[in-house]
Amino acid sequence: MAKHLMKVLFLVLYLFSATISAQAKTYTLTECETQALKHSHKITQSELEHSSAKEAKKEAFTNYFPTVKADGGYMSSKKDLLKTAVGMDGAVLPVDLLREGMYGTVSITQPIFAGGRITNSNKLAKIAEESAALQSVLAQKDVKLQTAAYYWQIVSLKEKLKTVQSMEKYVKTLHKDVSAAVEAGLAMNNDILQVELRAQEIASSKITLENALQITKEAFAQFLQVSEKDFDIKYDGKTQYYPPEKYLVDTNKAVQKRLETELFGKQVEAAKLQTKIKDGENLPTLAVGGAHVHHDLFDRTVDSNMVYATVSVPISSWWGGTHAHRKNKYQEQEAKDRKQDGIELMKVETDKAYHNLEEAYAQIKLAEKSIKSAKENLRLVDNYYKAGTKTLTDVLDAQTLSQNSQDMFADAFSRYQIFLANYKKITE
């Protein structure tokens, strides 16, 4: 008997622990950001591009090194490949030569001057690596903003669901009161039908909200790369917020500090270097080197060393060089224009982001006033209804206004948080 009880106890403990472990893990906004930064495909892609740019920079640096080449070969033939004649005791005798042999060379060439192409190519590779690093940081900012958007959307849906559940309880209580009034002959059956219709509307809203919440949570879980069954957000329910003025920064200074502005500058630098590299193709190239030659031909083994210098002048390239230079100068100007246009657009974007913040803040204030007025209106109408001076329709309308005001606050508060995250992204 005791053993049987122990087995039952262990089974109960096991099921209890399994239930605890199966509970959804909750994430704060900070934890969501950390998870997103770890698993975002966008960040992974940006990191790969940054790594690729680093390797390209290292590859460009190797152009400073000398070029080393080794060549060799072996030959064998059934017949001699070379014939000659030699004199011997007054007679001329034919001699067959070169039936087999081998040769090999090792050379090293060091570029001395290449029209600045090596130096400028290294500078260009450095700019590409720096640009990739900036893009990686921008990707992180984008991921954080997307995380905040998901998080506050879920908060809004959860708060609306709480409001619906509260209204559900209210209508349920109202239904009991009306039913009692009908039984007492103080109300008509039509009143019950009105309450039931309102209850059905609330139930429909609840289903819609629950479905939207589930879909949004699934999308957020996929974004964070966590199991949807074990995922939920943690929110303390606090609605503390500060006015937009607390976060206001000078637009011009904010734009100048933005990574996008630095990226535009990198593009201008890159265009200038492209011009220099192209111009360098029309300049002479100077190199020095040395070689060791070994061959075993004509039944002789020969080893020799040599040094050399080469000068290459691309004469035919001059024909199109002027046009290429002008083309690259136009591209430089295009890069400068893109930078200026981008800066102007970012100023507009920054001002718009702040105006969105102001609008959401104003909506919050209006929603707070609406909630206060709607609650008081519902209280008064409810009392008047009980006193017989207001109809049931008035009560239900007041309840609807109360629900709408709370939904308006939930939307406005979440929008404010998202707009704030966006404003911080482009100003910090």
C-alpha positions as CSV (number, residue, x, y, z in Angstrom):
1,M,0.0,0.0,0.0
2,A,2.8,2.4,0.9
3,K,4.6,1.6,-2.3
4,H,1.4,2.4,-4.3
5,L,1.0,5.7,-2.5
6,M,4.6,6.6,-3.3
7,K,4.1,5.9,-7.0
8,V,1.0,8.1,-7.0
9,L,2.9,10.8,-5.2
10,F,5.8,10.7,-7.7
11,L,3.3,10.7,-10.6
12,V,1.6,13.8,-9.2
13,L,4.9,15.6,-8.7
14,Y,6.0,14.7,-12.2
15,L,2.8,16.0,-13.7
16,F,3.1,19.2,-11.6
17,S,6.7,19.8,-12.7
18,A,5.7,19.1,-16.4
19,T,2.9,21.7,-16.1
20,I,5.3,24.3,-14.6
21,S,7.9,23.7,-17.4
22,A,5.2,23.9,-20.1
23,Q,4.1,27.4,-19.0
24,A,5.0,30.0,-21.5
25,K,8.3,31.8,-21.0
26,T,7.8,35.6,-20.8
27,Y,10.2,38.1,-22.2
28,T,10.6,41.8,-21.3
29,L,11.3,44.3,-24.1
30,T,15.0,44.2,-23.3
31,E,15.1,40.4,-23.4
32,C,13.2,40.5,-26.7
33,E,15.8,42.9,-28.2
34,T,18.6,40.6,-27.0
35,Q,16.9,37.6,-28.5
36,A,16.3,39.4,-31.8
37,L,19.9,40.6,-32.1
38,K,21.1,37.1,-31.6
39,H,18.9,35.4,-34.2
40,S,17.8,38.1,-36.8
41,H,18.5,37.0,-40.4
42,K,19.0,40.7,-41.3
43,I,21.9,41.0,-38.7
44,T,23.4,37.7,-39.8
45,Q,23.4,38.9,-43.4
46,S,25.0,42.2,-42.4
47,E,27.7,40.4,-40.4
48,L,28.5,38.2,-43.4
49,E,28.8,41.3,-45.6
50,H,31.0,42.9,-43.0
51,S,33.2,39.8,-42.8
52,S,33.4,39.7,-46.6
53,A,34.5,43.3,-46.7
54,K,37.2,42.6,-44.2
55,E,38.6,39.8,-46.3
56,A,38.4,42.0,-49.4
57,K,40.5,44.6,-47.5
58,K,43.1,42.0,-46.6
59,E,43.1,40.8,-50.2
60,A,43.7,44.3,-51.5
61,F,46.7,44.7,-49.1
62,T,48.4,41.7,-50.7
63,N,48.9,43.7,-53.9
64,Y,51.7,45.5,-52.1
65,F,53.6,42.2,-52.0
66,P,55.9,41.0,-54.9
67,T,54.6,38.5,-57.4
68,V,56.3,35.2,-57.3
69,K,56.0,32.8,-60.2
70,A,57.5,29.4,-60.9
71,D,57.4,27.6,-64.3
72,G,58.8,24.3,-65.3
73,G,58.4,21.5,-67.8
74,Y,59.7,18.2,-69.0
75,M,59.8,16.9,-72.6
76,S,60.5,13.6,-74.2
77,S,60.3,12.6,-77.9
78,K,60.8,9.4,-80.0
79,K,62.7,11.5,-82.5
80,D,65.2,14.3,-82.0
81,L,63.5,17.7,-82.5
82,L,66.7,19.5,-83.6
83,K,69.3,18.7,-86.2
84,T,72.6,20.3,-86.8
85,A,76.0,19.5,-88.4
86,V,79.5,19.5,-87.0
87,G,82.8,19.3,-88.7
88,M,85.2,16.4,-87.9
89,D,88.5,15.7,-89.7
90,G,87.4,17.7,-92.6
91,A,84.0,16.0,-92.8
92,V,80.6,17.4,-92.0
93,L,78.5,15.1,-89.9
94,P,74.8,15.4,-89.1
95,V,73.9,15.4,-85.4
96,D,70.5,14.9,-83.9
97,L,69.7,16.9,-80.7
98,L,67.0,17.6,-78.2
99,R,65.2,14.3,-77.7
100,E,64.4,15.0,-74.0
101,G,65.1,17.6,-71.4
102,M,63.6,19.7,-68.6
103,Y,63.6,23.3,-67.6
104,G,62.4,25.5,-64.7
105,T,62.3,29.2,-63.8
106,V,61.5,31.1,-60.6
107,S,60.8,34.8,-60.8
108,I,59.9,37.5,-58.4
109,T,58.5,40.9,-59.5
110,Q,58.0,43.9,-57.2
111,P,55.7,46.7,-58.4
112,I,57.4,50.1,-57.8
113,F,54.8,52.4,-59.4
114,A,51.3,51.5,-60.7
115,G,49.7,54.8,-61.2
116,G,48.5,54.9,-57.6
117,R,46.1,52.0,-58.3
118,I,47.4,49.8,-55.5
119,T,47.3,52.5,-52.8
120,N,43.9,53.8,-53.9
121,S,42.5,50.3,-54.2
122,N,43.5,49.7,-50.6
123,K,41.8,52.9,-49.5
124,L,38.7,51.9,-51.4
125,A,38.7,48.5,-49.7
126,K,39.0,50.2,-46.3
127,I,36.0,52.4,-47.1
128,A,34.0,49.4,-48.1
129,E,34.9,47.6,-44.9
130,E,34.0,50.7,-42.8
131,S,30.7,51.1,-44.8
132,A,29.8,47.4,-44.1
133,A,30.5,48.0,-40.4
134,L,28.1,51.0,-40.4
135,Q,25.5,48.9,-42.2
136,S,25.8,46.3,-39.5
137,V,25.0,48.9,-36.8
138,L,22.1,50.2,-38.8
139,A,20.8,46.7,-39.2
140,Q,20.8,46.3,-35.4
141,K,18.9,49.6,-35.0
142,D,16.3,48.4,-37.5
143,V,15.9,45.1,-35.6
144,K,15.4,46.9,-32.3
145,L,12.8,49.1,-33.8
146,Q,10.9,46.2,-35.3
147,T,11.1,44.4,-32.0
148,A,9.6,47.4,-30.2
149,A,6.8,47.6,-32.8
150,Y,5.9,43.9,-32.2
151,Y,6.1,44.3,-28.5
152,W,3.9,47.3,-28.2
153,Q,1.4,45.9,-30.7
154,I,1.0,42.9,-28.4
155,V,0.7,45.2,-25.3
156,S,-2.1,47.1,-27.0
157,L,-4.0,43.9,-27.9
158,K,-3.6,42.6,-24.4
159,E,-4.9,45.8,-22.9
160,K,-7.9,45.8,-25.2
161,L,-8.6,42.2,-24.3
162,K,-8.5,43.2,-20.6
163,T,-11.1,45.9,-21.3
164,V,-13.3,43.4,-23.2
165,Q,-13.1,41.0,-20.3
166,S,-14.0,43.8,-17.9
167,M,-17.0,44.8,-20.1
168,E,-17.9,41.1,-20.3
169,K,-18.2,41.0,-16.5
170,Y,-20.2,44.2,-16.4
171,V,-22.7,43.0,-19.0
172,K,-23.0,39.7,-17.2
173,T,-23.9,41.5,-14.0
174,L,-26.3,43.7,-15.9
175,H,-28.0,40.7,-17.4
176,K,-28.7,39.3,-13.9
177,D,-30.1,42.7,-12.8
178,V,-32.3,43.0,-15.9
179,S,-33.5,39.4,-15.5
180,A,-34.5,40.0,-11.9
181,A,-36.3,43.2,-13.0
182,V,-38.2,41.3,-15.7
183,E,-39.2,38.6,-13.2
184,A,-40.4,41.4,-10.8
185,G,-42.4,43.0,-13.7
186,L,-40.2,46.1,-13.7
187,A,-38.7,45.5,-17.1
188,M,-39.7,43.9,-20.4
189,N,-38.2,40.9,-22.1
190,N,-36.9,43.2,-24.8
191,D,-34.4,44.6,-22.3
192,I,-32.9,41.1,-21.8
193,L,-32.6,40.8,-25.6
194,Q,-30.7,44.1,-25.7
195,V,-28.3,43.0,-23.1
196,E,-27.8,39.6,-24.8
197,L,-27.1,41.4,-28.1
198,R,-24.5,43.5,-26.4
199,A,-23.0,40.5,-24.8
200,Q,-22.7,38.9,-28.2
201,E,-21.0,42.0,-29.6
202,I,-18.5,41.8,-26.8
203,A,-17.9,38.1,-27.4
204,S,-17.3,38.8,-31.1
205,S,-14.8,41.5,-30.2
206,K,-13.1,39.2,-27.8
207,I,-12.7,36.5,-30.5
208,T,-11.3,39.0,-33.0
209,L,-8.8,40.3,-30.4
210,E,-7.7,36.8,-29.3
211,N,-7.1,35.9,-32.9
212,A,-5.1,39.0,-33.6
213,L,-3.1,38.5,-30.5
214,Q,-2.3,34.9,-31.4
215,I,-1.2,35.8,-34.9
216,T,0.9,38.7,-33.7
217,K,2.6,36.6,-31.1
218,E,3.3,33.9,-33.6
219,A,4.9,36.4,-36.0
220,F,6.9,37.9,-33.1
221,A,8.1,34.5,-32.0
222,Q,9.2,33.7,-35.5
223,F,11.0,37.0,-35.7
224,L,12.8,36.2,-32.4
225,Q,13.4,32.6,-33.4
226,V,11.7,31.1,-30.3
227,S,9.1,28.4,-29.9
228,E,5.6,30.0,-30.1
229,K,4.2,27.6,-27.5
230,D,6.8,28.8,-25.0
231,F,6.6,32.5,-25.9
232,D,4.8,35.5,-24.3
233,I,5.8,39.0,-23.4
234,K,6.2,40.4,-19.9
235,Y,4.5,43.7,-19.3
236,D,4.0,45.3,-15.9
237,G,0.9,47.2,-16.9
238,K,2.5,50.6,-16.1
239,T,1.5,53.4,-18.5
240,Q,4.1,56.0,-17.4
241,Y,5.2,58.3,-20.2
242,Y,6.9,61.6,-20.6
243,P,6.1,64.5,-22.9
244,P,7.9,64.7,-26.3
245,E,9.9,67.7,-25.2
246,K,12.0,65.4,-23.0
247,Y,13.4,63.7,-26.1
248,L,13.6,66.7,-28.5
249,V,17.0,67.2,-30.1
250,D,18.2,69.7,-32.8
251,T,17.3,68.3,-36.2
252,N,20.5,69.5,-37.9
253,K,22.7,68.1,-35.2
254,A,20.8,64.8,-35.2
255,V,21.2,64.4,-39.0
256,Q,24.9,65.2,-38.9
257,K,25.4,62.5,-36.3
258,R,23.4,59.8,-38.2
259,L,25.3,56.8,-39.5
260,E,23.5,57.3,-42.8
261,T,25.2,60.7,-43.2
262,E,28.5,59.0,-42.6
263,L,27.6,56.4,-45.2
264,F,26.8,59.0,-47.8
265,G,30.3,60.5,-47.1
266,K,31.9,57.2,-47.6
267,Q,30.1,56.9,-51.0
268,V,31.6,60.3,-52.0
269,E,35.1,59.2,-51.0
270,A,34.7,55.9,-52.9
271,A,33.6,57.8,-56.0
272,K,36.7,60.0,-55.8
273,L,39.0,56.9,-55.4
274,Q,37.3,55.2,-58.4
275,T,38.3,58.2,-60.5
276,K,41.9,58.1,-59.2
277,I,42.1,54.3,-59.9
278,K,40.7,54.8,-63.4
279,D,43.1,57.6,-64.1
280,G,45.9,55.4,-62.8
281,E,45.2,52.9,-65.6
282,N,46.5,55.5,-68.0
283,L,49.8,56.0,-66.3
284,P,53.0,54.0,-66.8
285,T,53.7,51.0,-64.6
286,L,57.2,50.3,-63.3
287,A,58.4,47.1,-61.7
288,V,61.7,45.4,-60.9
289,G,62.4,41.8,-60.4
290,G,64.8,38.9,-60.6
291,A,64.7,35.3,-61.8
292,H,66.6,32.1,-61.6
293,V,66.6,29.8,-64.7
294,H,67.6,26.2,-64.8
295,H,67.5,23.8,-67.8
296,D,68.8,20.5,-68.8
297,L,68.8,20.5,-72.6
298,F,71.3,19.5,-75.2
299,D,72.9,17.2,-72.7
300,R,73.9,20.2,-70.6
301,T,72.8,21.5,-67.3
302,V,72.6,25.3,-67.0
303,D,71.7,27.5,-64.0
304,S,71.6,31.3,-64.3
305,N,70.3,34.3,-62.5
306,M,69.0,37.6,-63.9
307,V,67.6,40.9,-62.7
308,Y,65.3,43.0,-64.8
309,A,63.1,46.2,-64.8
310,T,60.0,46.7,-66.8
311,V,58.1,49.7,-67.8
312,S,54.6,49.5,-69.3
313,V,53.0,52.5,-71.0
314,P,49.3,52.0,-71.9
315,I,49.4,54.2,-75.0
316,S,46.1,53.0,-76.5
317,S,44.3,53.6,-73.2
318,W,44.9,57.3,-73.6
319,W,42.3,57.4,-76.4
320,G,39.4,56.8,-74.1
321,G,41.1,58.0,-70.9
322,T,39.7,61.5,-71.1
323,H,36.2,60.3,-71.5
324,A,36.6,57.8,-68.7
325,H,37.9,60.6,-66.4
326,R,34.9,62.8,-67.2
327,K,32.5,59.9,-66.6
328,N,34.0,59.2,-63.2
329,K,33.8,62.9,-62.4
330,Y,30.1,62.9,-63.2
331,Q,29.7,59.9,-60.9
332,E,31.5,61.8,-58.1
333,Q,29.0,64.6,-58.5
334,E,26.1,62.2,-58.4
335,A,27.5,60.8,-55.1
336,K,27.7,64.4,-53.7
337,D,24.1,65.1,-54.9
338,R,22.8,61.9,-53.3
339,K,24.5,62.9,-50.1
340,Q,22.9,66.4,-50.1
341,D,19.5,65.0,-51.1
342,G,19.8,62.3,-48.4
343,I,20.6,64.8,-45.7
344,E,17.6,67.0,-46.7
345,L,15.3,63.9,-46.6
346,M,16.6,62.8,-43.2
347,K,15.8,66.3,-41.9
348,V,12.2,65.9,-43.1
349,E,12.1,62.4,-41.7
350,T,13.4,63.6,-38.3
351,D,10.8,66.4,-38.1
352,K,8.0,64.1,-39.1
353,A,9.1,61.5,-36.5
354,Y,8.8,64.2,-33.8
355,H,5.5,65.4,-35.1
356,N,4.2,61.8,-34.9
357,L,5.4,61.7,-31.3
358,E,3.6,64.9,-30.5
359,E,0.4,63.6,-32.1
360,A,0.5,60.3,-30.2
361,Y,1.1,62.3,-27.0
362,A,-1.9,64.5,-27.7
363,Q,-4.0,61.4,-28.4
364,I,-3.0,59.9,-25.1
365,K,-4.1,63.0,-23.2
366,L,-7.4,63.0,-25.1
367,A,-7.9,59.3,-24.3
368,E,-7.2,59.9,-20.6
369,K,-9.9,62.6,-20.5
370,S,-12.3,60.4,-22.4
371,I,-11.7,57.5,-20.0
372,K,-12.4,59.7,-17.0
373,S,-15.5,61.2,-18.6
374,A,-16.8,57.9,-19.9
375,K,-16.4,56.2,-16.5
376,E,-18.2,59.0,-14.8
377,N,-20.9,59.0,-17.5
378,L,-21.4,55.2,-17.1
379,R,-21.6,55.5,-13.3
380,L,-24.3,58.2,-13.5
381,V,-26.3,56.6,-16.3
382,D,-26.2,53.3,-14.3
383,N,-27.5,55.1,-11.2
384,Y,-30.2,56.9,-13.2
385,Y,-31.2,53.6,-14.8
386,K,-31.7,52.0,-11.4
387,A,-33.6,55.1,-10.4
388,G,-35.8,54.7,-13.5
389,T,-34.9,57.9,-15.2
390,K,-32.6,56.4,-17.9
391,T,-33.3,53.5,-20.3
392,L,-31.3,50.3,-20.7
393,T,-30.2,51.6,-24.2
394,D,-28.6,54.6,-22.4
395,V,-26.7,52.2,-20.1
396,L,-25.4,50.1,-23.0
397,D,-24.4,53.2,-25.0
398,A,-22.5,54.5,-22.0
399,Q,-20.8,51.1,-21.6
400,T,-19.7,51.2,-25.2
401,L,-18.3,54.7,-24.9
402,S,-16.3,53.6,-21.8
403,Q,-14.9,50.6,-23.8
404,N,-14.0,52.8,-26.8
405,S,-12.2,55.3,-24.6
406,Q,-10.0,52.6,-23.0
407,D,-9.3,51.1,-26.4
408,M,-8.3,54.6,-27.7
409,F,-5.9,54.9,-24.8
410,A,-4.3,51.5,-25.5
411,D,-3.8,52.4,-29.1
412,A,-2.4,55.8,-28.4
413,F,-0.1,54.6,-25.7
414,S,1.4,51.8,-27.9
415,R,1.8,54.2,-30.9
416,Y,3.6,56.6,-28.7
417,Q,6.1,54.0,-27.5
418,I,6.7,52.9,-31.2
419,F,7.1,56.5,-32.4
420,L,9.4,57.1,-29.5
421,A,11.5,54.1,-30.4
422,N,11.7,55.4,-34.0
423,Y,12.6,58.9,-32.9
424,K,15.4,57.6,-30.7
425,K,16.7,55.4,-33.5
426,I,17.3,58.3,-35.8
427,T,18.5,60.8,-33.2
428,E,20.7,58.8,-30.8
